[in-house]
Amino acid sequence: MIDLALLETVINEQREEFNQIDISVQRDIDYKSYMKSELIVVITGVRRSGKSTLLRQFAGKDKKFAYLNFDDERLLNFSVSDFSSLMLLWQKHAPFKSIYLDEIQNVPQWERFVRRVAEQGYKVYVTGSNSKMLSSELSTHLTGRYRQIELFPFSFREILKYKKISLEKLPATTAKQAQILQLFDEYLQEGGFPYYLKVKERDFVSMLYENILYKDVLYRFAIRDKKQFRELANYAMTNIGKEFSYENIAKTLQMKSSMTVKNHLSNMEEAYLIFQVPKYDFSLKKQHVSNKKMYTVDNGLRNTVAFYFSEDRGRLLENAVFLELKRRGGEIFYHKDKRECDFVVRRGAPITEAFQVCEQLTPENRPREIEGLLEALTRYKLPKGVVITKNFEGMEKYDKKEICFIPAWKWFLAV
């Protein structure tokens, strides 16, 4: 059992810190929809993506609430049996209707307590930094009782909000467009972690990477060969957007087993550090065994870890497009047959969208990019597709297919 005096101290100190959080930048979610629902709200995402701030934004509209963050070394011994004491201490201070629990995955069997208090009529919000651990617990004990928000670092639209740049009356004037383009170039290089945008210190991003590796992966999954794991993590961050197989990575890094590579990459994915994108195939078996591509949760995080080369600009744009597609929902794949298309998106059963990403269209690469997109449009019976570029804009027809060329900044802002 946790010491009650210590727990009360933690509650009081954390409440004060929680109330100090800056909530000025509203995220692009429907706050009212989540608050009106009786369902538990589950917020997942990488460390420092703004989950606690989002909790505080909900709480600011709520007023009567109780809060605790379990990412606190003083709560290392907190167990599911301590929740009853926690409720008593909360009730001792003030009445409340809502409960906010930060980094809940640190408490084994937390879902039993959450289900009980939700059934008692409390509105419950929880956050966590491990996708699989949360999803397995949710599917086992909370099926049909929750709504999930998958939170990422700031989108480009949210960065403009942070910079207090109005998104009204777009397309912009020449001066405003130049400002937006400059910020977009910075976004591709520096990413969107909220705290980094505030302090602009690369050491923060480096330390964040270390915390994700050690706290969310190495420690949680008891990985012994830390040197080998770090080499794999650096390889993954360096090779965003490139096709890979577990066997080839194992050979390249001289790792004994492709299964070790697969497990380590899955652990990184659970911590939201990387994402694995499969090649789409109508056969699930073929889709499962095909090569994949890797992307990462933030360009700034990637550039802090990996060596940066000028030709990486196209990969960084592709990674940013992938993240934006994740924010917009749907299952993401890449297409490859005789030609290749960067992203095809499935909503429901069929593929509904196809995207090609090409920073600079040139006479040399233009046919390849268009032919890859057209092949995907034909395969999935789509009438139109999108090519996202740095600055080219237009529309072209090929037989009965329509291709829209959209400057990246406009696509990200959905202008």
Backbone hydrogen bonds in HBPLUS format (Angstrom, degrees):
<---DONOR---> <-ACCEPTOR-->    atom                        ^
c    i                          cat <-CA-CA->   ^        H-A-AA   ^      H-
h    n   atom  resd res      DA  || num        DHA   H-A  angle D-A-AA Bond
n    s   type  num  typ     dist DA aas  dist angle  dist       angle   num
A0007-LEU N   A0003-ASP O   2.97 MM   4  6.25 160.6  2.01 150.6 156.7     1
A0008-GLU N   A0004-LEU O   2.88 MM   4  6.07 156.4  1.94 148.5 154.3     2
A0009-THR N   A0005-ALA O   3.06 MM   4  6.29 153.4  2.14 142.8 149.9     3
A0010-VAL N   A0006-LEU O   2.95 MM   4  6.25 160.4  1.99 154.6 159.7     4
A0011-ILE N   A0007-LEU O   2.92 MM   4  6.15 160.6  1.96 149.4 154.6     5
A0012-ASN N   A0008-GLU O   3.04 MM   4  6.25 167.0  2.06 150.6 153.2     6
A0013-GLU N   A0009-THR O   2.96 MM   4  6.14 168.8  1.97 155.7 159.0     7
A0014-GLN N   A0010-VAL O   2.86 MM   4  5.86 165.1  1.88 152.6 157.6     8
A0015-ARG N   A0011-ILE O   2.94 MM   4  5.99 153.4  2.01 144.6 152.3     9
A0016-GLU N   A0012-ASN O   3.19 MM   4  6.38 158.1  2.24 143.8 148.7    10
A0017-GLU N   A0013-GLU O   3.05 MM   4  6.35 160.3  2.09 148.5 153.9    11
A0018-PHE N   A0014-GLN O   2.74 MM   4  5.87 158.4  1.78 152.0 158.6    12
A0019-ASN N   A0015-ARG O   3.02 MM   4  6.21 153.7  2.09 145.6 151.5    13
A0020-GLN N   A0017-GLU O   3.05 MM   3  5.17 143.5  2.19 100.2 111.3    14
A0021-ILE N   A0018-PHE O   3.28 MM   3  5.59 164.1  2.31 109.5 114.2    15
A0029-ILE N   A0027-ARG O   2.84 MM   2  5.64 136.7  2.03 105.2  92.2    16
A0034-TYR N   A0030-ASP O   3.44 MM   4  6.84 157.7  2.50 153.1 157.8    17
A0035-MET N   A0031-TYR O   3.04 MM   4  6.29 157.0  2.09 154.2 161.4    18
A0036-LYS N   A0032-LYS O   2.91 MM   4  5.95 155.1  1.97 152.1 157.3    19
A0040-ILE N   A0145-ARG O   2.89 MM 105  6.16 160.7  1.93 154.8 148.2    20
A0147-ARG N   A0040-ILE O   2.74 MM 107  6.18 151.4  1.82 167.5 177.0    21
A0041-VAL N   A0124-VAL O   2.96 MM  83  6.37 168.3  1.98 158.6 160.6    22
A0126-VAL N   A0041-VAL O   2.89 MM  85  6.36 159.8  1.93 165.3 171.8    23
A0042-VAL N   A0147-ARG O   2.81 MM 105  6.06 169.5  1.82 162.6 165.6    24
A0149-ILE N   A0042-VAL O   2.75 MM 107  6.12 158.1  1.79 156.9 161.1    25
A0043-ILE N   A0126-VAL O   2.77 MM  83  6.11 170.2  1.78 159.9 163.3    26
A0128-GLY N   A0043-ILE O   2.98 MM  85  6.52 137.7  2.16 155.2 162.4    27
A0044-THR N   A0149-ILE O   2.90 MM 105  6.31 157.9  1.95 158.8 166.2    28
A0151-LEU N   A0044-THR O   2.71 MM 107  5.96 165.9  1.73 177.5 173.1    29
A0045-GLY N   A0128-GLY O   3.26 MM  83  6.76 139.7  2.43 152.8 162.7    30
A0054-LEU N   A0050-GLY O   2.91 MM   4  6.14 153.9  1.98 147.6 154.8    31
A0055-LEU N   A0051-LYS O   2.95 MM   4  6.27 153.6  2.02 146.5 153.9    32
A0056-ARG N   A0052-SER O   2.90 MM   4  6.22 156.2  1.96 146.6 153.0    33
A0057-GLN N   A0053-THR O   2.87 MM   4  6.20 144.4  2.00 145.3 155.6    34
A0058-PHE N   A0054-LEU O   3.01 MM   4  6.35 157.6  2.06 150.3 155.3    35
A0059-ALA N   A0055-LEU O   2.82 MM   4  6.12 161.8  1.85 151.9 157.9    36
A0060-GLY N   A0056-ARG O   2.78 MM   4  5.91 144.5  1.91 142.2 151.3    37
A0061-LYS N   A0058-PHE O   3.09 MM   3  5.44 141.8  2.25 104.6 115.2    38
A0062-ASP N   A0059-ALA O   2.86 MM   3  4.66 149.5  1.95  99.4 109.3    39
A0063-LYS N   A0059-ALA O   2.92 MM   4  6.00 160.7  1.96 170.8 165.1    40
A0064-LYS N   A0062-ASP O   2.96 MM   2  5.87 135.7  2.16 107.9  94.5    41
A0097-LYS N   A0064-LYS O   3.21 MM  33  5.83 170.7  2.22 121.3 122.2    42
A0066-ALA N   A0098-SER O   2.91 MM  32  6.32 144.3  2.03 143.9 154.5    43
A0100-TYR N   A0066-ALA O   2.77 MM  34  6.06 157.4  1.82 155.2 163.2    44
A0068-LEU N   A0100-TYR O   3.03 MM  32  6.54 143.3  2.17 158.3 169.5    45
A0102-ASP N   A0068-LEU O   2.86 MM  34  6.18 167.1  1.87 151.0 155.5    46
A0070-PHE N   A0102-ASP O   2.95 MM  32  5.98 173.2  1.95 147.7 145.9    47
A0075-LEU N   A0072-ASP O   2.83 MM   3  5.57 165.5  1.85 126.4 131.5    48
A0076-LEU N   A0073-GLU O   3.39 MM   3  5.34 158.9  2.44 109.6 107.8    49
A0078-PHE N   A0075-LEU O   3.03 MM   3  5.14 165.4  2.06 111.1 114.6    50
A0082-ASP N   A0079-SER O   2.89 MM   3  5.48 158.0  1.94 118.3 125.5    51
A0083-PHE N   A0080-VAL O   3.34 MM   3  5.74 168.0  2.35 111.0 114.6    52
A0086-LEU N   A0082-ASP O   3.02 MM   4  6.31 154.7  2.08 149.1 157.1    53
A0087-MET N   A0083-PHE O   2.91 MM   4  6.19 158.3  1.96 151.2 155.3    54
A0088-LEU N   A0084-SER O   3.13 MM   4  6.43 155.8  2.20 144.5 150.7    55
A0089-LEU N   A0085-SER O   3.02 MM   4  6.30 160.2  2.06 153.3 157.8    56
A0090-TRP N   A0086-LEU O   2.95 MM   4  6.20 160.6  1.99 153.9 159.5    57
A0091-GLN N   A0087-MET O   2.92 MM   4  6.10 166.5  1.94 151.9 155.5    58
A0092-LYS N   A0088-LEU O   2.94 MM   4  6.07 134.4  2.15 138.8 151.3    59
A0093-HIS N   A0090-TRP O   3.13 MM   3  5.65 138.7  2.31 108.3 117.8    60
A0094-ALA N   A0090-TRP O   3.43 MM   4  6.82 167.0  2.45 162.5 162.4    61
A0123-LYS N   A0097-LYS O   3.11 MM  26  6.48 165.8  2.13 152.7 155.0    62
A0099-ILE N   A0123-LYS O   2.81 MM  24  6.23 155.2  1.87 160.1 166.2    63
A0125-TYR N   A0099-ILE O   2.84 MM  26  6.20 159.6  1.88 166.8 172.6    64
A0101-LEU N   A0125-TYR O   2.87 MM  24  6.26 164.1  1.90 157.0 162.0    65
A0127-THR N   A0101-LEU O   2.93 MM  26  6.47 141.9  2.07 158.5 164.6    66
A0106-ASN N   A0103-GLU O   3.40 MM   3  6.35 172.1  2.40 122.4 124.3    67
A0104-ILE N   A0127-THR O   2.86 MM  23  6.10 154.6  1.93 171.8 166.1    68
A0107-VAL N   A0104-ILE O   3.04 MM   3  5.93 169.0  2.06 130.8 132.0    69
A0110-TRP N   A0107-VAL O   3.27 MM   3  5.56 136.1  2.48 141.5 134.6    70
A0112-ARG N   A0109-GLN O   3.24 MM   3  5.96 156.1  2.30 118.5 123.5    71
A0113-PHE N   A0110-TRP O   3.13 MM   3  5.61 122.5  2.47 109.8 122.0    72
A0114-VAL N   A0110-TRP O   3.16 MM   4  6.49 166.4  2.18 154.6 158.7    73
A0115-ARG N   A0111-GLU O   2.97 MM   4  6.02 160.3  2.01 141.6 146.8    74
A0116-ARG N   A0112-ARG O   3.13 MM   4  6.30 158.4  2.18 141.7 147.5    75
A0117-VAL N   A0113-PHE O   3.00 MM   4  6.31 170.3  2.01 164.5 164.5    76
A0118-ALA N   A0114-VAL O   3.00 MM   4  6.04 151.7  2.08 145.7 154.0    77
A0119-GLU N   A0115-ARG O   3.00 MM   4  6.19 151.7  2.08 145.6 152.8    78
A0120-GLN N   A0116-ARG O   3.09 MM   4  6.41 128.3  2.37 135.9 150.0    79
A0122-TYR N   A0117-VAL O   3.15 MM   5  5.78 159.2  2.19 158.5 152.1    80
A0121-GLY N   A0118-ALA O   3.07 MM   3  5.26 158.8  2.11 104.3 110.7    81
A0134-LEU N   A0130-ASN O   3.25 MM   4  6.26 162.4  2.29 144.9 150.1    82
A0131-SER N   A0270-GLU O   2.77 MM 139  4.91 153.7  1.84 144.9 144.7    83
A0135-SER N   A0131-SER O   2.93 MM   4  6.02 163.5  1.96 146.8 152.3    84
A0136-SER N   A0132-LYS O   2.84 MM   4  5.92 162.2  1.87 155.1 158.6    85
A0137-GLU N   A0133-MET O   3.23 MM   4  6.31 160.2  2.27 141.2 146.6    86
A0138-LEU N   A0134-LEU O   2.79 MM   4  5.93 158.9  1.83 154.8 161.8    87
A0139-SER N   A0135-SER O   2.88 MM   4  5.92 163.0  1.91 144.9 149.7    88
A0140-THR N   A0136-SER O   3.12 MM   4  6.17 141.0  2.28 135.3 144.9    89
A0141-HIS N   A0137-GLU O   3.04 MM   4  6.15 169.0  2.05 152.4 154.5    90
A0142-LEU N   A0138-LEU O   2.72 MM   4  4.75 144.6  1.85 131.5 141.3    91
A0145-ARG N   A0142-LEU O   2.86 MM   3  5.20 157.3  1.91 142.3 139.8    92
A0154-PHE N   A0192-GLY O   2.80 MM  38  4.54 137.8  1.98 138.5 126.3    93
A0159-ILE N   A0155-SER O   2.95 MM   4  6.25 143.6  2.08 145.5 155.9    94
A0160-LEU N   A0156-PHE O   3.10 MM   4  6.43 154.2  2.17 148.8 154.3    95
A0161-LYS N   A0157-ARG O   3.13 MM   4  6.51 147.8  2.24 140.7 149.8    96
A0162-TYR N   A0158-GLU O   2.89 MM   4  6.17 155.6  1.95 144.3 150.8    97
A0163-LYS N   A0159-ILE O   2.87 MM   4  6.17 147.2  1.98 146.9 156.1    98
A0165-ILE N   A0160-LEU O   2.86 MM   5  5.18 177.6  1.86 157.0 156.2    99
A0164-LYS N   A0161-LYS O   2.88 MM   3  4.85 153.2  1.95 102.9 110.9   100
A0177-GLN N   A0173-THR O   2.76 MM   4  5.89 158.3  1.81 155.4 162.3   101
A0178-ALA N   A0174-THR O   2.96 MM   4  6.13 151.8  2.04 143.5 150.7   102
A0179-GLN N   A0175-ALA O   3.11 MM   4  6.41 152.4  2.19 143.4 150.5   103
A0180-ILE N   A0176-LYS O   2.92 MM   4  6.21 157.0  1.98 149.0 155.3   104
A0181-LEU N   A0177-GLN O   2.84 MM   4  6.07 158.2  1.89 150.7 156.5   105
A0182-GLN N   A0178-ALA O   3.03 MM   4  6.23 154.4  2.09 144.0 150.5   106
A0183-LEU N   A0179-GLN O   3.03 MM   4  6.30 159.9  2.07 148.4 153.6   107
A0184-PHE N   A0180-ILE O   2.81 MM   4  6.04 144.2  1.93 144.7 155.8   108
A0185-ASP N   A0181-LEU O   2.98 MM   4  6.25 155.6  2.04 147.4 152.6   109
A0186-GLU N   A0182-GLN O   3.11 MM   4  6.43 153.8  2.18 143.8 150.9   110
A0187-TYR N   A0183-LEU O   2.84 MM   4  6.06 150.9  1.92 142.6 151.1   111
A0188-LEU N   A0184-PHE O   2.98 MM   4  6.29 154.8  2.04 151.1 156.3   112
A0189-GLN N   A0185-ASP O   3.30 MM   4  6.54 143.5  2.44 138.1 147.1   113
A0189-GLN N   A0186-GLU O   3.10 MM   3  5.17 124.5  2.43  96.1 110.3   114
A0190-GLU N   A0186-GLU O   2.69 MM   4  5.74 170.6  1.70 165.0 168.0   115
A0191-GLY N   A0187-TYR O   2.90 MM   4  4.92 147.7  2.00 130.6 135.1   116
A0197-LEU N   A0193-PHE O   3.17 MM   4  6.49 157.1  2.23 158.1 165.0   117
A0198-LYS N   A0195-TYR O   3.04 MM   3  5.04 129.9  2.30  94.8 108.8   118
A0199-VAL N   A0195-TYR O   3.02 MM   4  6.36 158.8  2.07 156.1 160.3   119
A0200-LYS N   A0196-TYR O   2.60 MM   4  5.02 155.9  1.66 145.9 153.0   120
A0204-PHE N   A0201-GLU O   3.07 MM   3  5.66 141.0  2.22 111.8 120.8   121
A0205-VAL N   A0202-ARG O   3.05 MM   3  5.26 116.4  2.47 100.6 115.0   122
A0206-SER N   A0202-ARG O   3.00 MM   4  6.35 161.3  2.04 155.9 161.5   123
A0207-MET N   A0203-ASP O   2.89 MM   4  6.04 162.5  1.92 149.5 154.0   124
A0208-LEU N   A0204-PHE O   2.89 MM   4  6.06 149.6  1.98 143.3 152.4   125
A0209-TYR N   A0205-VAL O   2.98 MM   4  6.22 157.7  2.03 148.6 153.4   126
A0210-GLU N   A0206-SER O   3.11 MM   4  6.44 157.6  2.17 145.8 151.6   127
A0211-ASN N   A0207-MET O   2.91 MM   4  6.17 154.8  1.98 148.2 155.2   128
A0212-ILE N   A0208-LEU O   2.94 MM   4  6.21 157.3  1.99 153.1 158.7   129
A0213-LEU N   A0209-TYR O   3.00 MM   4  6.24 167.9  2.01 152.2 155.5   130
A0214-TYR N   A0210-GLU O   2.87 MM   4  6.01 173.9  1.88 155.5 157.5   131
A0215-LYS N   A0211-ASN O   2.79 MM   4  5.34 142.7  1.93 134.3 146.1   132
A0216-ASP N   A0212-ILE O   3.14 MM   4  5.02 133.5  2.37 114.4 127.8   133
A0218-LEU N   A0213-LEU O   2.70 MM   5  5.97 170.2  1.71 170.7 168.0   134
A0219-TYR N   A0214-TYR O   2.82 MM   5  5.61 158.4  1.87 149.0 155.0   135
A0221-PHE N   A0217-VAL O   2.88 MM   4  5.74 163.6  1.90 155.1 158.6   136
A0223-ILE N   A0218-LEU O   3.08 MM   5  5.04 153.9  2.15 138.2 145.6   137
A0222-ALA N   A0219-TYR O   3.30 MM   3  5.06 160.7  2.34  98.5 104.0   138
A0226-LYS N   A0224-ARG O   2.94 MM   2  5.73 121.9  2.29 113.1  96.5   139
A0229-PHE N   A0225-ASP O   3.10 MM   4  6.31 159.0  2.14 147.4 153.9   140
A0230-ARG N   A0226-LYS O   2.90 MM   4  6.09 161.5  1.93 152.0 156.2   141
A0231-GLU N   A0227-LYS O   3.06 MM   4  6.32 155.7  2.13 147.7 154.2   142
A0232-LEU N   A0228-GLN O   3.08 MM   4  6.38 153.4  2.15 146.3 153.2   143
A0233-ALA N   A0229-PHE O   2.89 MM   4  6.20 157.8  1.94 152.3 158.9   144
A0234-ASN N   A0230-ARG O   2.90 MM   4  6.10 164.0  1.92 153.1 156.7   145
A0235-TYR N   A0231-GLU O   2.97 MM   4  6.11 150.6  2.06 140.0 148.6   146
A0236-ALA N   A0232-LEU O   2.89 MM   4  6.15 158.6  1.93 151.2 156.5   147
A0237-MET N   A0233-ALA O   3.00 MM   4  6.26 161.0  2.03 151.2 155.8   148
A0238-THR N   A0234-ASN O   2.99 MM   4  6.08 147.1  2.10 142.8 151.4   149
A0239-ASN N   A0235-TYR O   3.05 MM   4  6.14 149.7  2.14 149.3 156.4   150
A0242-LYS N   A0239-ASN O   3.34 MM   3  5.73 158.3  2.39 131.7 130.5   151
A0241-GLY N   A0294-MET O   2.67 MM  53  5.56 165.3  1.70 167.3 170.5   152
A0244-PHE N   A0292-LYS O   2.77 MM  48  5.54 149.3  1.86 159.0 166.4   153
A0292-LYS N   A0244-PHE O   3.01 MM  48  5.54 154.8  2.07 157.8 160.7   154
A0249-ILE N   A0245-SER O   3.14 MM   4  6.41 161.5  2.18 153.0 157.6   155
A0250-ALA N   A0246-TYR O   3.01 MM   4  6.16 162.5  2.04 146.7 151.8   156
A0251-LYS N   A0247-GLU O   3.01 MM   4  6.26 152.0  2.09 145.1 152.8   157
A0252-THR N   A0248-ASN O   2.86 MM   4  6.06 161.9  1.89 149.1 154.2   158
A0253-LEU N   A0249-ILE O   2.89 MM   4  6.02 167.1  1.90 159.2 161.4   159
A0255-MET N   A0250-ALA O   2.75 MM   5  4.65 153.7  1.82 139.6 145.9   160
A0254-GLN N   A0251-LYS O   3.29 MM   3  4.95 155.5  2.36  94.9 101.8   161
A0262-LYS N   A0258-SER O   2.95 MM   4  6.24 161.9  1.98 147.8 152.6   162
A0263-ASN N   A0259-MET O   2.90 MM   4  6.10 162.8  1.93 148.3 152.5   163
A0264-HIS N   A0260-THR O   2.91 MM   4  6.08 166.4  1.93 152.7 156.6   164
A0265-LEU N   A0261-VAL O   2.95 MM   4  6.10 167.0  1.97 156.5 160.0   165
A0266-SER N   A0262-LYS O   2.98 MM   4  6.13 151.3  2.06 143.8 152.2   166
A0267-ASN N   A0263-ASN O   2.93 MM   4  6.20 149.6  2.02 146.3 154.5   167
A0268-MET N   A0264-HIS O   2.97 MM   4  6.32 153.6  2.05 148.2 155.3   168
A0269-GLU N   A0265-LEU O   2.92 MM   4  6.16 148.8  2.02 142.3 151.3   169
A0270-GLU N   A0266-SER O   2.93 MM   4  6.21 147.6  2.04 144.4 152.8   170
A0271-ALA N   A0267-ASN O   3.25 MM   4  6.54 137.6  2.44 138.2 148.3   171
A0271-ALA N   A0268-MET O   3.19 MM   3  5.18 129.8  2.45  93.2 106.2   172
A0273-LEU N   A0268-MET O   2.99 MM   5  5.38 157.0  2.04 162.4 155.3   173
A0272-TYR N   A0269-GLU O   2.98 MM   3  4.91 158.9  2.03 106.2 110.1   174
A0297-VAL N   A0273-LEU O   3.25 MM  24  5.61 152.6  2.33 139.9 138.5   175
A0275-PHE N   A0295-TYR O   2.77 MM  20  5.23 144.0  1.89 149.2 150.4   176
A0295-TYR N   A0275-PHE O   2.98 MM  20  5.23 152.7  2.06 147.4 154.8   177
A0277-VAL N   A0293-LYS O   2.76 MM  16  5.08 169.3  1.77 154.0 157.6   178
A0293-LYS N   A0277-VAL O   2.88 MM  16  5.08 148.7  1.98 138.2 148.6   179
A0334-TYR N   A0278-PRO O   3.09 MM  56  6.46 151.0  2.18 141.7 148.9   180
A0280-TYR N   A0334-TYR O   2.90 MM  54  6.02 160.5  1.94 161.4 165.4   181
A0287-GLN N   A0283-SER O   2.95 MM   4  6.17 157.9  1.99 150.5 157.6   182
A0288-HIS N   A0284-LEU O   2.92 MM   4  6.04 146.0  2.04 142.0 150.2   183
A0289-VAL N   A0285-LYS O   3.28 MM   4  6.58 149.9  2.38 145.1 151.5   184
A0290-SER N   A0286-LYS O   3.04 MM   4  5.99 124.4  2.36 144.9 157.7   185
A0302-ARG N   A0298-ASP O   3.11 MM   4  6.39 157.3  2.16 146.3 152.7   186
A0303-ASN N   A0299-ASN O   2.86 MM   4  6.12 160.0  1.90 153.0 157.8   187
A0304-THR N   A0300-GLY O   3.07 MM   4  6.19 133.9  2.29 139.8 150.7   188
A0305-VAL N   A0301-LEU O   3.34 MM   4  6.53 143.7  2.48 141.6 149.8   189
A0305-VAL N   A0302-ARG O   3.15 MM   3  5.33 129.1  2.42  99.8 112.5   190
A0306-ALA N   A0302-ARG O   2.83 MM   4  5.86 177.2  1.83 167.3 168.2   191
A0312-ASP N   A0309-PHE O   2.86 MM   3  5.37 159.2  1.90 117.0 123.9   192
A0313-ARG N   A0310-SER O   3.31 MM   3  6.12 173.1  2.31 120.7 122.2   193
A0315-ARG N   A0312-ASP O   2.95 MM   3  5.06 114.6  2.39 100.5 117.1   194
A0316-LEU N   A0312-ASP O   2.82 MM   4  6.09 156.8  1.87 162.2 169.8   195
A0317-LEU N   A0313-ARG O   3.01 MM   4  6.26 155.8  2.07 148.2 154.1   196
A0318-GLU N   A0314-GLY O   3.00 MM   4  6.21 158.3  2.05 143.0 149.3   197
A0319-ASN N   A0315-ARG O   2.82 MM   4  6.07 154.1  1.89 147.6 154.7   198
A0320-ALA N   A0316-LEU O   2.93 MM   4  6.15 156.9  1.99 145.9 152.0   199
A0321-VAL N   A0317-LEU O   2.91 MM   4  6.17 154.5  1.98 150.9 157.9   200
A0322-PHE N   A0318-GLU O   2.96 MM   4  6.22 158.1  2.01 146.9 152.8   201
A0323-LEU N   A0319-ASN O   3.04 MM   4  6.37 160.3  2.08 149.7 153.9   202
A0324-GLU N   A0320-ALA O   3.03 MM   4  6.28 154.4  2.09 145.3 152.3   203
A0325-LEU N   A0321-VAL O   2.90 MM   4  6.18 155.4  1.96 153.0 159.8   204
A0326-LYS N   A0322-PHE O   2.93 MM   4  6.29 148.9  2.03 147.4 156.7   205
A0327-ARG N   A0323-LEU O   2.97 MM   4  6.33 152.2  2.05 145.6 152.8   206
A0328-ARG N   A0324-GLU O   3.05 MM   4  6.31 144.5  2.18 142.7 152.3   207
A0329-GLY N   A0326-LYS O   3.21 MM   3  5.29 154.3  2.28 101.1 108.8   208
A0331-GLU N   A0346-ARG O   2.91 MM  15  5.07 164.9  1.93 152.8 151.8   209
A0346-ARG N   A0331-GLU O   2.84 MM  15  5.07 162.5  1.87 147.6 153.6   210
A0333-PHE N   A0344-VAL O   2.92 MM  11  5.29 155.6  1.98 159.0 166.1   211
A0344-VAL N   A0333-PHE O   2.86 MM  11  5.29 156.5  1.91 135.9 140.2   212
A0335-HIS N   A0341-CYS O   3.00 MM   6  4.98 167.2  2.02 151.9 154.0   213
A0341-CYS N   A0335-HIS O   2.89 MM   6  4.98 161.1  1.93 135.1 139.3   214
A0337-ASP N   A0339-ARG O   2.82 MM   2  5.20 166.1  1.84 157.3 162.0   215
A0343-PHE N   A0355-PHE O   3.07 MM  12  5.13 163.7  2.10 157.0 154.8   216
A0355-PHE N   A0343-PHE O   2.78 MM  12  5.13 165.1  1.80 157.4 159.5   217
A0345-VAL N   A0353-GLU O   2.95 MM   8  5.17 158.8  2.00 137.3 142.9   218
A0352-THR N   A0345-VAL O   2.77 MM   7  5.92 160.1  1.81 161.7 166.4   219
A0353-GLU N   A0345-VAL O   3.38 MM   8  5.17 153.5  2.46 138.7 140.8   220
A0386-VAL N   A0354-ALA O   3.17 MM  32  6.51 162.6  2.20 151.9 157.2   221
A0356-GLN N   A0386-VAL O   2.83 MM  30  6.26 156.8  1.89 157.8 165.2   222
A0388-ILE N   A0356-GLN O   2.80 MM  32  6.23 160.3  1.84 166.5 169.9   223
A0358-CYS N   A0388-ILE O   2.94 MM  30  6.16 169.6  1.95 161.2 164.3   224
A0390-LYS N   A0359-GLU O   2.95 MM  31  4.87 150.6  2.03 135.6 132.0   225
A0366-ARG N   A0362-THR O   2.88 MM   4  5.61 151.6  1.96 161.2 165.7   226
A0369-GLU N   A0365-ASN O   3.02 MM   4  6.25 164.2  2.04 163.0 167.6   227
A0370-ILE N   A0366-ARG O   3.02 MM   4  6.16 171.3  2.03 162.3 164.3   228
A0371-GLU N   A0367-PRO O   2.88 MM   4  5.87 163.1  1.90 149.5 155.1   229
A0372-GLY N   A0368-ARG O   3.04 MM   4  6.08 154.0  2.11 142.4 149.0   230
A0373-LEU N   A0369-GLU O   3.19 MM   4  6.40 158.0  2.24 143.5 148.9   231
A0374-LEU N   A0370-ILE O   2.85 MM   4  6.06 164.5  1.87 155.1 159.9   232
A0375-GLU N   A0371-GLU O   2.94 MM   4  6.05 153.6  2.01 142.3 149.3   233
A0376-ALA N   A0372-GLY O   3.20 MM   4  6.46 155.4  2.26 141.6 147.4   234
A0377-LEU N   A0373-LEU O   2.91 MM   4  6.21 159.7  1.95 153.5 159.5   235
A0378-THR N   A0374-LEU O   2.91 MM   4  6.10 160.9  1.95 151.2 155.7   236
A0379-ARG N   A0375-GLU O   2.92 MM   4  6.07 162.9  1.95 148.2 153.3   237
A0380-TYR N   A0376-ALA O   3.01 MM   4  6.12 162.0  2.05 153.4 156.8   238
A0382-LEU N   A0377-LEU O   2.87 MM   5  4.77 163.4  1.90 140.0 145.0   239
A0381-LYS N   A0378-THR O   3.34 MM   3  5.04 162.5  2.37  97.9 102.7   240
A0402-GLU N   A0383-PRO O   2.97 MM  19  6.36 159.6  2.01 148.6 155.3   241
A0385-GLY N   A0402-GLU O   2.94 MM  17  6.50 148.3  2.04 158.3 168.6   242
A0404-CYS N   A0385-GLY O   3.00 MM  19  6.36 168.7  2.01 156.7 158.0   243
A0387-VAL N   A0404-CYS O   2.81 MM  17  6.12 165.5  1.83 160.2 162.4   244
A0406-ILE N   A0387-VAL O   2.93 MM  19  6.27 163.6  1.96 162.4 167.1   245
A0389-THR N   A0406-ILE O   3.06 MM  17  6.13 161.9  2.09 143.8 149.5   246
A0408-ALA N   A0389-THR O   2.66 MM  19  5.52 140.5  1.81 163.7 170.1   247
A0394-GLY N   A0405-PHE O   3.07 MM  11  5.03 152.6  2.15 135.0 133.0   248
A0405-PHE N   A0394-GLY O   2.81 MM  11  5.03 173.1  1.82 148.3 150.1   249
A0396-GLU N   A0403-ILE O   2.95 MM   7  5.33 161.4  1.98 151.1 157.1   250
A0403-ILE N   A0396-GLU O   2.82 MM   7  5.33 173.2  1.82 167.5 169.1   251
A0398-TYR N   A0401-LYS O   2.80 MM   3  5.14 165.2  1.83 153.1 158.3   252
A0401-LYS N   A0398-TYR O   2.88 MM   3  5.14 165.5  1.90 131.3 131.9   253
A0410-LYS N   A0407-PRO O   3.04 MM   3  5.54 124.6  2.36 111.2 124.7   254
A0411-TRP N   A0407-PRO O   3.11 MM   4  6.44 156.5  2.17 153.6 160.9   255
A0411-TRP N   A0408-ALA O   3.02 MM   3  5.10 112.6  2.49  96.7 113.2   256
A0412-PHE N   A0408-ALA O   2.88 MM   4  6.15 165.3  1.90 164.4 167.7   257
A0413-LEU N   A0409-TRP O   3.17 MM   4  6.26 142.5  2.31 135.0 144.3   258
A0414-ALA N   A0410-LYS O   2.80 MM   4  5.74 104.2  2.38 133.8 152.4   259
A0415-VAL N   A0410-LYS O   2.92 MM   5  5.10 162.8  1.95 143.5 148.1   260
A0414-ALA N   A0411-TRP O   3.05 MM   3  4.75 151.2  2.13  95.7 104.6   261
